Amino acid sequence: DIESTKKLIHEIADYFHKEKAADSLCKILDHDMEMALIQAETIVENPKVLIVHFGRASNVYLVMSYSGAAAKMVKWAGAEMAVKDTSGMQQLSAEIISQYNPDVILLTDYGYDRLGTNEKIKELPGISSTNAAINNKIYRVNECDMVYLGPRSGEITLALQKLIHQ
């Protein structure tokens, strides 16, 4: 959570004698999180978001589910995870992806860059029939930003709000 993230920032800063830098980072984090949560309260729609941590083999996708940093940031951004399972990352078939029918797909940088364009991504089995593909709501995200909470989590949450709700 954000409080333990700030605690870790302070622990690292104490070790390196950078306490002022930690205070500054935590103030920015608090400000960005406050802004994100205020904006989330004004959001009426609650789109379903699927985060694909690309690892496709034999039409099976590695996706992030309801537990973890990504799910928290998606919730803070005013959306919900398409995959409600709490087991962390899991492999899902193209058919299951299609059944979840996410409104937005966030694809981590490795997979996105490997495929190259939204058009190629929209051709993938299971993804092609989703609301996200039909409505051109597939976006590239940095894998590290989605897996861990850190000093930029508020900034990342604000960025996710823009992507998800544009």
C-alpha positions in Angstrom: 0.0 0.0 0.0 1.0 3.6 -0.2 1.9 3.9 3.5 4.3 1.0 3.4 5.7 2.4 0.2 6.5 5.7 1.9 8.0 3.8 4.8 10.3 2.0 2.5 11.3 5.3 0.8 12.2 6.6 4.2 14.2 3.5 5.1 16.2 3.7 2.0 16.7 7.5 2.4 17.9 7.0 6.0 20.5 4.5 4.8 21.9 6.9 2.2 21.4 10.0 4.4 18.9 11.5 1.9 16.1 12.2 4.3 15.1 15.5 2.6 14.8 13.8 -0.7 12.5 11.1 0.8 10.3 13.8 2.4 10.0 15.5 -1.0 9.2 12.2 -2.8 6.6 11.3 -0.2 5.0 14.8 -0.5 4.7 14.4 -4.3 3.4 10.8 -3.9 0.7 12.0 -1.4 -0.3 14.9 -3.6 -0.6 12.8 -6.8 -2.5 10.1 -4.9 -4.9 12.7 -3.4 -5.5 14.2 -6.9 -6.1 10.7 -8.4 -8.6 9.7 -5.7 -10.4 13.0 -5.9 -10.7 12.6 -9.7 -11.8 9.0 -9.3 -14.8 10.1 -7.2 -16.1 12.1 -10.2 -15.9 9.2 -12.6 -19.3 7.7 -13.5 -18.3 4.7 -15.6 -16.3 1.9 -14.2 -14.7 0.2 -17.2 -13.2 -3.3 -17.0 -9.4 -3.3 -17.5 -7.3 -6.2 -18.6 -3.6 -6.0 -18.1 -1.6 -8.4 -20.3 1.9 -9.0 -19.1 2.8 -10.4 -22.5 3.9 -14.0 -22.4 1.8 -15.4 -25.2 2.6 -18.9 -26.2 0.1 -21.2 -28.0 -2.6 -18.5 -27.7 -2.3 -18.3 -23.9 -1.8 -14.9 -22.3 -0.1 -14.0 -19.0 -2.4 -11.5 -17.4 -2.5 -9.6 -14.1 -5.5 -10.2 -11.9 -7.1 -8.7 -8.8 -4.2 -8.9 -6.4 -1.1 -6.7 -6.6 0.0 -3.2 -7.4 -1.6 -3.1 -10.9 -5.1 -3.8 -9.5 -4.7 -1.2 -6.8 -3.7 1.5 -9.3 -6.6 0.5 -11.7 -9.0 0.8 -8.8 -7.5 4.2 -7.7 -7.9 5.3 -11.3 -11.6 4.7 -11.2 -11.9 1.3 -13.0 -12.0 -2.3 -12.2 -9.9 -5.3 -13.2 -11.5 -7.6 -15.7 -10.0 -10.7 -14.0 -11.3 -10.9 -10.4 -9.2 -13.9 -9.4 -6.8 -13.1 -6.5 -4.0 -15.5 -7.5 -1.8 -12.8 -9.0 -0.6 -13.3 -12.6 -2.2 -16.2 -14.4 -2.3 -17.7 -17.9 -5.6 -17.4 -19.7 -6.6 -18.7 -23.1 -7.8 -16.6 -25.9 -11.4 -17.8 -25.3 -11.3 -16.7 -21.7 -9.9 -13.3 -22.7 -12.8 -12.9 -25.1 -15.3 -13.9 -22.4 -13.9 -11.3 -20.0 -14.5 -8.7 -22.8 -12.5 -5.9 -21.3 -13.3 -2.3 -22.1 -9.6 -1.3 -21.9 -6.5 -3.5 -22.5 -3.1 -2.4 -21.0 -0.3 -4.3 -22.6 3.1 -4.2 -21.0 6.0 -2.6 -23.0 7.7 -5.9 -23.9 4.7 -7.4 -25.6 3.5 -4.1 -27.1 6.9 -3.3 -28.6 7.3 -6.9 -29.9 4.1 -6.6 -31.8 4.7 -3.1 -32.9 1.3 -1.6 -33.6 -2.2 -1.5 -32.2 -3.4 -3.0 -35.5 -1.3 -6.1 -35.0 -2.4 -6.4 -31.4 -6.1 -6.1 -32.4 -5.6 -9.2 -34.6 -4.6 -11.4 -31.8 -6.9 -14.3 -31.0 -9.2 -13.5 -28.1 -8.3 -9.8 -28.1 -9.8 -9.0 -31.5 -13.4 -9.4 -30.4 -13.1 -7.4 -27.2 -14.7 -4.0 -26.6 -11.1 -2.7 -26.1 -10.1 -3.8 -29.6 -13.3 -2.6 -31.3 -13.1 0.8 -29.6 -9.3 1.2 -30.0 -8.7 1.2 -26.3 -5.4 -0.8 -26.2 -2.5 1.0 -24.6 1.2 0.4 -23.9 2.3 0.6 -20.2 5.6 0.1 -18.6 5.8 -3.3 -17.0 7.7 -2.1 -13.9 5.1 0.7 -13.4 2.4 -2.0 -13.1 4.1 -4.6 -10.9 5.4 -2.4 -8.0 4.3 0.5 -6.0 6.9 3.2 -5.6 7.5 7.0 -5.5 5.8 7.4 -8.9 2.7 5.4 -8.2 0.5 8.5 -7.8 1.8 9.9 -11.1 1.2 6.5 -12.8 -2.3 6.3 -11.4 -3.1 9.8 -12.8 -1.7 8.6 -16.2 -3.8 5.5 -16.0 -6.9 7.6 -15.4 -6.2 9.5 -18.6 -5.7 6.3 -20.6 -8.6 4.4 -19.2 -11.2 7.2 -19.3 -10.2 9.1 -22.5 
